Amino acid sequence: MGKTGESAIKLVHLHFSIFMKKLLIATTNKGKLHELSGFLHDLPVELVSLSDVGIDQDVEEDGKTYQENAEKKAKFYCQLSGLPTIADDGGLEIAALNNEPGIHSRRWLGYAATDQELIEHMMKVAKELPNDNRKARFVTVDCLALPTGEVYSEEGSVDGIIAEKPLLNMLEGYPYRSFFYLPKLQKYYHESELTKEEMKQYNHRYMAIQKLKPVIREVLW
């Protein structure tokens, strides 16, 4: 390819980099950032993270529902960045524990615990659950906030059970997934266990994002 052709391609790339709309993924959880980026990669937008736009402020998640927390985060980071923003909130609900930890999943121990601390806690919980009631589910609400003030949200969930013994391959940002077992597949809810198609079928965040994508397409271009 000649220099003229290469220059033309560079100009096309520059054009799209300038005019392609940005979508902020507002999370400090590396696991969520990786997962959401993968689920949104087919949209003609430039996906950016909080660190990409130089934001290090935090927002207090004091809502009583996943919806309240997701919306609060999306609005907060949308206002800070001036960009369309996606944020989510979700948790693990264990039936025998009255659906705890729920919205307190990351702060189940009374503070923002590390993955390892939550895994150690779950080791005890998993052993104490009654064998006839190990039902659990993951729930998430994904929220899109626009600089114009509109807010859109969708929910996704997946049912399973809490295994007595965890999968030893831990996934950063997702300590509970090492204990979450899908009886229909006879596999743990973990990206190292599930195929790409199974992840699409069972991933609660993927379900929510798929419902939200038509809205994103409509409002961003």
Helices and strands as residue ranges (DSSP letters): H 3-19, E 22-25, H 30-40, E 46-49, H 66-81, E 85-94, G 95-97, E 100-101, G 102-104, H 115-128, E 135-145, E 151-162, G 175-178, E 180-182, E 187-188, H 196-202, H 204-220
